[in-house]
Amino acid sequence: MITEIYSPKSKADLLENLNRLSGKSFHFGAGYTDLLMDFKQNPDQEERVLNLAQMQDPDFVGIRKQGQGFYIGALTKIARIADSDELKSDFPVLQQAAQSLASSQIREVATVGGNLCTASPAGDVSCALVALQAQCHILSAQGDLRTIPIKNFFKGVRQTDLRSNEVFQGIFIPENQEKYWHSAFVKVGTRRSMECSVVSLAYHIQMNDEEVISNAGLALGSAAPLIPFPEKASQFLKGKKINNLSPGDIDTFTELIAEYANPISDIRASAWYRMEVLKNISRSIFE
Ligand SMILES: Cc1cc2nc3c(=O)[nH]c(=O)nc-3n(C[C@H](O)[C@H](O)[C@H](O)COP(=O)(O)OP(=O)(O)OC[C@H]3O[C@@H](n4cnc5c(N)ncnc54)[C@H](O)[C@@H]3O)c2cc1C
């Protein structure tokens, strides 16, 4: 039961509210697609909400080219990522992840910041952002901004590096260093829509003019408590020609990916099934 709700419209308003709520328990609310589910589980609990949905500050809402990359405000709707032409051409993995999330109705309200701050191993957009080696921009009640690599943001299932006086402001994606990339989000679920992944794989592999891989961004969804970036598999690909990998190379790559997976068995799939599917979709990158 929501008993108190604060709805700042500007960054200054938000900071004022953050300071006022210092030491008190509260939830941020953005699109509420996850939060209302949590509230439903404890209907009698009194909840205080700092509602971000009316914020219009450009540091919190919108997609823009910034310096050597792209900046996406935390309150940007998943639908805006799904229909962005710039993201489609530069980071297909991110646009495909956004398009695969839930339904068009959910995508119109759900936000990128909510997807990250929920810290679910099945977060589709979060998985793509791990593969893109994004940077998290976190704002404190004092107005200080800190930037951390996304791999340091997730601390466990539903646990992040956010401190009690901080809000997630946005995400920065470094621009591509090469002219060519092989980039996609592969999501396997039990049905086509409205379903979190059974397992997923995000990849964003950059190649030079000679098709030599210089950077391989990879991330595994629903495969472990966090969203792993399989560093050894990424390093293995570096320096190799993408169209010249031997069957042995692909076997080694698949085994290196599997080293980072520690899936669970649940109502949607067994751990064994998840692992087999992950290996198959890892191979499919090179088909
Ligand atoms: C039917 C259904 C299907 C779904 N399918 C998918 C799916 O296929 N793939 C998928 O990845 N997800 C799915 N989801 C989950 C959900 O839609 C996403 O995680 C969504 O991106 C959450 O965003 P939100 O804005 O609604 O977050 P909210 O529900 O508003 O917030 C989620 C959490 O993040 C915190 N938070 C939000 N914004 C901030 C901020 N700026 N700073 C600090 N903390 C913040 C909140 O306090 C809360 O703890 C589904 C949900 C539903 C209901």
The ligand as an SDF file (V2000), in Angstrom:
LIG
                    3D

 53 58  0  0  0  0  0  0  0  0999 V2000
    4.3060   -8.9630  -18.0590 C   0  0  0  0  0  0  0  0  0  0  0  0
    5.7460   -8.5920  -17.9170 C   0  0  0  0  0  0  0  0  0  0  0  0
    6.6620   -9.0890  -18.8200 C   0  0  0  0  0  0  0  0  0  0  0  0
    8.0100   -8.7400  -18.6920 C   0  0  0  0  0  0  0  0  0  0  0  0
    8.9000   -9.2400  -19.6160 N   0  0  0  0  0  0  0  0  0  0  0  0
   10.1870   -8.8850  -19.5400 C   0  0  0  0  0  0  0  0  0  0  0  0
   11.1120   -9.3650  -20.5240 C   0  0  0  0  0  0  0  0  0  0  0  0
   10.7650  -10.0720  -21.4730 O   0  0  0  0  0  0  0  0  0  0  0  0
   12.4260   -8.9910  -20.3900 N   0  0  0  0  0  0  0  0  0  0  0  0
   12.8580   -8.1850  -19.3630 C   0  0  0  0  0  0  0  0  0  0  0  0
   14.0400   -7.8740  -19.3100 O   0  0  0  0  0  0  0  0  0  0  0  0
   12.0000   -7.7190  -18.4230 N   0  0  0  0  0  0  0  0  0  0  0  0
   10.6840   -8.0560  -18.4950 C   0  0  0  0  0  0  0  0  0  0  0  0
    9.8080   -7.5800  -17.5440 N   0  0  0  0  0  0  0  0  0  0  0  0
   10.3340   -6.7730  -16.4400 C   0  0  0  0  0  0  0  0  0  0  0  0
   10.2190   -5.2260  -16.5780 C   0  0  0  0  0  0  0  0  0  0  0  0
    9.2780   -4.8010  -17.5110 O   0  0  0  0  0  0  0  0  0  0  0  0
   11.5700   -4.5800  -16.8700 C   0  0  0  0  0  0  0  0  0  0  0  0
   12.5460   -4.9510  -15.9190 O   0  0  0  0  0  0  0  0  0  0  0  0
   11.4830   -3.0370  -16.9270 C   0  0  0  0  0  0  0  0  0  0  0  0
   12.5320   -2.5520  -17.7210 O   0  0  0  0  0  0  0  0  0  0  0  0
   11.5150   -2.3330  -15.5430 C   0  0  0  0  0  0  0  0  0  0  0  0
   11.4280   -0.9270  -15.7520 O   0  0  0  0  0  0  0  0  0  0  0  0
   10.3970   -0.0160  -14.9430 P   0  0  0  0  0  0  0  0  0  0  0  0
   10.6310    1.3620  -15.4080 O   0  0  0  0  0  0  0  0  0  0  0  0
    9.0050   -0.5360  -15.0640 O   0  0  0  0  0  0  0  0  0  0  0  0
   10.9380   -0.2170  -13.4590 O   0  0  0  0  0  0  0  0  0  0  0  0
   10.1730   -0.0470  -12.0730 P   0  0  0  0  0  0  0  0  0  0  0  0
    9.2140   -1.1710  -11.8960 O   0  0  0  0  0  0  0  0  0  0  0  0
    9.6230    1.3250  -11.9120 O   0  0  0  0  0  0  0  0  0  0  0  0
   11.4230   -0.1990  -11.0900 O   0  0  0  0  0  0  0  0  0  0  0  0
   12.1460   -1.4060  -11.0120 C   0  0  0  0  0  0  0  0  0  0  0  0
   13.1960   -1.2920   -9.8880 C   0  0  0  0  0  0  0  0  0  0  0  0
   14.2000   -0.3530  -10.2440 O   0  0  0  0  0  0  0  0  0  0  0  0
   14.2380    0.7420   -9.2970 C   0  0  0  0  0  0  0  0  0  0  0  0
   14.4680    1.9340  -10.1090 N   0  0  0  0  0  0  0  0  0  0  0  0
   13.8130    2.3090  -11.2380 C   0  0  0  0  0  0  0  0  0  0  0  0
   14.3710    3.3900  -11.7770 N   0  0  0  0  0  0  0  0  0  0  0  0
   15.4020    3.7370  -10.9700 C   0  0  0  0  0  0  0  0  0  0  0  0
   16.3740    4.7860  -11.0070 C   0  0  0  0  0  0  0  0  0  0  0  0
   16.4320    5.6870  -12.0100 N   0  0  0  0  0  0  0  0  0  0  0  0
   17.2980    4.8330  -10.0160 N   0  0  0  0  0  0  0  0  0  0  0  0
   17.2870    3.9240   -9.0050 C   0  0  0  0  0  0  0  0  0  0  0  0
   16.4040    2.9000   -8.9320 N   0  0  0  0  0  0  0  0  0  0  0  0
   15.4700    2.8140   -9.8970 C   0  0  0  0  0  0  0  0  0  0  0  0
   12.8830    0.6990   -8.5910 C   0  0  0  0  0  0  0  0  0  0  0  0
   12.9480    1.2480   -7.2850 O   0  0  0  0  0  0  0  0  0  0  0  0
   12.6070   -0.7930   -8.5620 C   0  0  0  0  0  0  0  0  0  0  0  0
   13.3220   -1.3970   -7.5290 O   0  0  0  0  0  0  0  0  0  0  0  0
    8.4540   -7.8980  -17.6440 C   0  0  0  0  0  0  0  0  0  0  0  0
    7.5050   -7.3800  -16.7240 C   0  0  0  0  0  0  0  0  0  0  0  0
    6.1860   -7.7130  -16.8700 C   0  0  0  0  0  0  0  0  0  0  0  0
    5.1960   -7.1300  -15.8820 C   0  0  0  0  0  0  0  0  0  0  0  0
  1  2  1  0
  2  3  1  0
  2 52  2  0
  3  4  2  0
  4  5  1  0
  4 50  1  0
  5  6  2  0
  6  7  1  0
  6 13  1  0
  7  8  2  0
  7  9  1  0
  9 10  1  0
 10 11  2  0
 10 12  1  0
 12 13  2  0
 13 14  1  0
 14 15  1  0
 14 50  1  0
 15 16  1  0
 16 17  1  0
 16 18  1  0
 18 19  1  0
 18 20  1  0
 20 21  1  0
 20 22  1  0
 22 23  1  0
 23 24  1  0
 24 25  2  0
 24 26  1  0
 24 27  1  0
 27 28  1  0
 28 29  2  0
 28 30  1  0
 28 31  1  0
 31 32  1  0
 32 33  1  0
 33 34  1  0
 33 48  1  0
 34 35  1  0
 35 36  1  0
 35 46  1  0
 36 37  1  0
 36 45  1  0
 37 38  2  0
 38 39  1  0
 39 40  1  0
 39 45  2  0
 40 41  1  0
 40 42  2  0
 42 43  1  0
 43 44  2  0
 44 45  1  0
 46 47  1  0
 46 48  1  0
 48 49  1  0
 50 51  2  0
 51 52  1  0
 52 53  1  0
M  END
$$$$
